[in-house]
Amino acid sequence: MNNRMAFILAKSTMAAIFTALILTLNVSADESAAITPVKMDPEKLAGINLPAEEKFIPPEDVIDGTHQPRGEVLHYGEQLILEVYEDSPATFKIDEPYSFDEYVTILSGKLILTDADGVAHEFVAGDSLIVPKGFTGIWEMQGNFREFVVIEREAYEEAYGTAEE
């Protein structure tokens, strides 16, 4: 199976797994309470009133544009962190390998990831992808870029410490 076919299969599989996970997340610490689905805030997914986030891309890694991140954690569960993230058009380099797998659905704008071999991979609104652990290359956000991100909590905390709830 070539890389493109494997990517398409992984994309479809992750979308199905993601949907199943959203419907089974435990949102209550009270063991006697029913486990219920978590609806993602449609206004946040639409980019309405997203608060500014701390800049996390070092200025020396920004190749073009401005890094003005906005976003909000929508769910900080026992296993998964779900976040909506938005940024101004910008291009930056990723020299340090990604510390974990990251599931992404593009909500608006365009994302171009250029891998270490120089191959550009383009994603637009409605596309889903996995940024695999170990990825290095160029990350380019075009237009009003916004994404929905799912990260495994333990891997995130190992890489960055405990995130805020």
C-alpha positions as CSV (number, residue, x, y, z in Angstrom):
1,M,0.0,0.0,0.0
2,N,1.5,3.4,-1.0
3,N,1.7,6.3,1.5
4,R,-1.2,8.2,-0.1
5,M,-3.6,5.2,0.2
6,A,-2.4,4.6,3.7
7,F,-3.0,8.2,4.6
8,I,-6.6,8.1,3.1
9,L,-7.4,4.9,5.0
10,A,-6.0,6.4,8.2
11,K,-8.0,9.6,7.7
12,S,-11.2,7.7,7.3
13,T,-10.5,5.4,10.2
14,M,-9.6,8.3,12.5
15,A,-12.8,10.1,11.6
16,A,-14.8,7.1,12.6
17,I,-12.8,6.5,15.8
18,F,-13.0,10.2,16.7
19,T,-16.8,10.2,16.4
20,A,-17.1,7.1,18.6
21,L,-14.8,8.6,21.2
22,I,-16.8,11.8,21.4
23,L,-20.0,9.8,22.1
24,T,-18.4,7.8,24.9
25,L,-16.4,10.4,26.8
26,N,-16.9,10.4,30.6
27,V,-17.7,14.0,31.7
28,S,-18.5,13.3,35.3
29,A,-16.3,12.5,38.2
30,D,-19.4,11.2,40.0
31,E,-19.4,7.4,39.4
32,S,-23.2,7.3,40.0
33,A,-24.0,9.8,37.3
34,A,-24.8,8.7,33.8
35,I,-22.1,9.0,31.2
36,T,-23.4,11.3,28.5
37,P,-22.2,12.6,25.2
38,V,-20.4,16.0,25.1
39,K,-21.6,18.5,22.5
40,M,-18.8,20.7,21.2
41,D,-19.6,24.4,21.5
42,P,-20.7,25.4,18.0
43,E,-19.8,29.1,18.6
44,K,-16.2,28.1,19.6
45,L,-15.9,25.8,16.6
46,A,-17.0,28.7,14.4
47,G,-14.3,30.9,16.0
48,I,-16.6,33.2,17.9
49,N,-15.0,34.8,20.9
50,L,-11.9,32.6,21.0
51,P,-9.5,34.0,23.6
52,A,-5.9,34.9,22.8
53,E,-3.4,32.2,23.7
54,E,0.2,32.5,24.7
55,K,2.5,32.5,21.7
56,F,4.2,29.2,21.5
57,I,6.2,29.4,18.3
58,P,9.6,31.1,18.9
59,P,10.0,34.2,16.8
60,E,13.1,32.7,15.1
61,D,11.0,29.8,13.8
62,V,8.4,32.1,12.1
63,I,9.3,32.2,8.4
64,D,6.5,34.5,7.3
65,G,3.3,36.2,8.7
66,T,2.4,36.6,12.3
67,H,1.7,34.1,15.0
68,Q,-1.4,35.3,16.8
69,P,-2.9,32.2,18.3
70,R,-6.5,32.0,19.7
71,G,-8.3,29.0,21.0
72,E,-10.0,27.1,23.7
73,V,-9.9,23.7,25.3
74,L,-13.4,22.3,24.7
75,H,-12.8,19.1,26.7
76,Y,-10.0,18.0,29.1
77,G,-10.9,14.4,29.7
78,E,-9.1,11.5,31.3
79,Q,-7.8,10.3,28.0
80,L,-8.2,13.1,25.4
81,I,-7.8,16.8,25.1
82,L,-10.1,18.5,22.5
83,E,-9.3,22.0,21.4
84,V,-10.3,24.5,18.8
85,Y,-7.3,26.6,17.6
86,E,-7.1,29.6,15.3
87,D,-4.2,31.6,14.1
88,S,-3.3,34.4,11.7
89,P,-1.7,33.5,8.4
90,A,1.8,32.3,9.2
91,T,4.5,29.9,8.1
92,F,6.9,28.4,10.6
93,K,9.5,25.6,10.8
94,I,9.2,22.6,13.0
95,D,12.8,21.5,13.7
96,E,12.1,19.5,16.9
97,P,10.1,16.3,16.1
98,Y,6.5,16.3,17.1
99,S,6.1,14.7,20.6
100,F,2.8,13.0,19.9
101,D,0.2,12.1,17.3
102,E,-2.3,14.9,16.7
103,Y,-5.7,14.5,15.0
104,V,-6.7,17.6,13.2
105,T,-9.9,18.6,11.3
106,I,-9.5,21.9,9.3
107,L,-12.5,24.1,10.1
108,S,-11.5,27.1,7.9
109,G,-8.6,28.3,5.9
110,K,-5.9,26.1,4.4
111,L,-3.0,24.2,6.0
112,I,0.1,23.2,4.0
113,L,2.5,20.8,5.7
114,T,5.8,20.3,3.9
115,D,7.6,17.3,5.2
116,A,11.3,16.8,5.8
117,D,11.7,15.5,2.2
118,G,10.2,18.8,0.8
119,V,6.8,17.3,-0.2
120,A,3.9,19.6,0.4
121,H,0.6,18.2,1.7
122,E,-2.4,20.6,1.4
123,F,-5.5,20.4,3.6
124,V,-8.7,22.6,3.4
125,A,-11.8,23.1,5.4
126,G,-13.5,19.7,5.9
127,D,-10.2,17.7,5.6
128,S,-9.0,15.6,8.5
129,L,-5.4,14.5,9.1
130,I,-3.0,13.1,11.5
131,V,0.2,15.0,12.3
132,P,2.3,12.0,13.3
133,K,4.7,11.8,16.2
134,G,8.1,12.7,14.9
135,F,7.0,15.0,12.1
136,T,9.4,17.8,11.1
137,G,9.1,20.3,8.3
138,I,7.2,23.5,7.5
139,W,3.7,24.4,8.9
140,E,1.9,27.0,6.8
141,M,-1.5,28.4,7.7
142,Q,-3.4,30.4,5.0
143,G,-6.6,32.5,5.3
144,N,-8.7,32.5,8.4
145,F,-7.1,29.3,9.7
146,R,-9.0,27.4,12.3
147,E,-8.7,23.7,13.3
148,F,-10.2,21.2,15.7
149,V,-7.5,19.2,17.5
150,V,-7.6,15.9,19.4
151,I,-4.5,14.9,21.5
152,E,-4.0,12.0,23.8
153,R,-3.8,13.6,27.3
154,E,-0.9,11.6,28.7
155,A,1.3,12.2,25.7
156,Y,0.5,15.9,25.8
157,E,1.3,16.2,29.5
158,E,4.6,14.3,29.0
159,A,5.6,16.8,26.4
160,Y,4.3,20.0,27.9
161,G,3.3,19.4,31.5
162,T,-0.2,19.5,32.9
163,A,-2.6,21.6,30.7
164,E,-5.3,23.8,32.3
165,E,-8.8,22.5,32.5
